[in-house]
């Protein structure tokens, strides 16, 4: 029966036996089947199934629950099997449960093999055939995979497939431009840009397609719109390749003009090994030319990709007009179904890393530094300097009995560039002049009138005691403590760090490879990317944990030991309960901590090397 089964996971999870759709049962039973499909025919132990399906709240009798769902799957996948007969499709081995189906029966496998075949045809110059392979592979998508399944294993598999689809869509547009179909590509590129707003390769293709279609103004507007988006949301500029394309459009570079596509003679094509593409068992579903596009999370593209050389190579069907675009790169060879060896920690295979591992998408280049501000940023004054100036100013006012209050306030006005303080300083100076005038009497022995003496005494107290209080209140830290409003300079710095943390979390969600490429959450590793102070509590050493606010060295040591004995933390609640931390200690950490699954060994080694 396994030869007539086929499964769909690129969208809503479905299974078919011949022409009949199979009812896969409740959600947890479907999740167990998804785990077995991810293993690509390799045995999966009961513990691994429990960890994948119930990542946060595993049942007390996990093996019994898994056995119940496996029995339910056997009933629907092998309805003709007698109860005492061993399963042929879903069998039990010493290493765990194994789903024995033809890999071509899974749409994700056909998708990856189709992309691989397109890559091989493109490298030999057969652009039309590569484009047809990509279109057929992309038509298999019916929605976002593994919808409704939570946990790090499903999330990693979902992100990998979504990224592979996004790169395949970019490559399809690239090949369409290579064939000279610029006008018919614009509509699709507009839709893709709306779906993936910050993928720079798609923006590059849209600007080039508009320019080659004679719509130069719209091409420049598209570039300006993307630049505004990057500056407002992330504080960066477009990549060098896109900036170079913009400069060439401004000077009407003739090499950007489209050239007619000429097919390469069949006799000149070198021989290539034919990729076996066995059709899935059973009747095949008819696909439409336009694939249904899903709202998959977009991925930031590298912003500093160097432009390709402008001289075309004879052996490559890329001509001068395409020279400024980033090199056409199809996804690399696919490795079996959705997850390679190592997706589950203890699966047998050539490599068995101890943690979650998925093949990364194309390498992420470091992001460029933020754009220069329009006006120079004012440096924040250290606290010790502010306090020293406040003390010296107050002592000077008190010892001079208010005679130098005006001078201290004017000095503050010049330091802080405040016209209000300058007006206050001039006011103190005017009060001092009035006091001097009131002291100018005709005879030293003359008696000063009572009202004049009271006025003189009041003005003296204002310039002396009130001036001293004024100088003390000019301390921003003290003023913030009194008013309950944060220091503006420090508040701006905190807000900037918060934005950087949000940017880093955004990259982690939409581009998992950024974790290794940029060292997110790892302040103990060298790196140039500022993630706002995020800390991956499952990876950093004890020295970093002890620097977190509210944690002592003893608590940091306890966290490391607990992490080694009981495994990584999955959430802030689990972290607080296992380490017995009170809410007052965990609340300040909520915005700083990351709870990422342990990185695989190759990723970890690459992170250290960077």
Secondary structure, DSSP 8 states (H G I E B T S, - for coil): -GGGEEEE-SSS-EEEETTEEE---SHHHHHHHHHHHHTTTS-B-HHHHHHHHSSSS--TTHHHHHHHHHHHHHHHH-TTS-TTS--SSEEEETTEEEE---GGGBHHHHHHHHHHHHHHHHHTT-HHHHHHHHHHHHTT--S-TTTT--SHHHHHHHHHHHHHHHHHHHHHHHHHHHTT-HHHHHHHHHHHHHHSTT-HHHHHHHHHHHHHTT-HHHHHHHHHHHHHHHHHHHS----HHHHHHHHHHHTT-GGGS--------GGGS-----------SS------SS------------S------SS--TTSS--GGGTTS----------SSSS-TTSSTT--SS---SS------S-----------SS-------HHHHHHHHHHHHHHHHHTTTTTHHHHHHHHHHHHT-HHHHHHHHHHHHHHHHHHHHH--S-TTS---HHHHHHHHHHHHIIIIIHHHHHHHT-HHHHHHHH----HHHHHHHHHHHHHHHHHHHHHHH-TTHHHHHTTT-TTS--S---SS-EETTTS-HHHHTTSTT--HHHHHHHHHHHHHH----SHHHHHHHHT--HHHHGGGTTTEE------HHHHHHHHH-
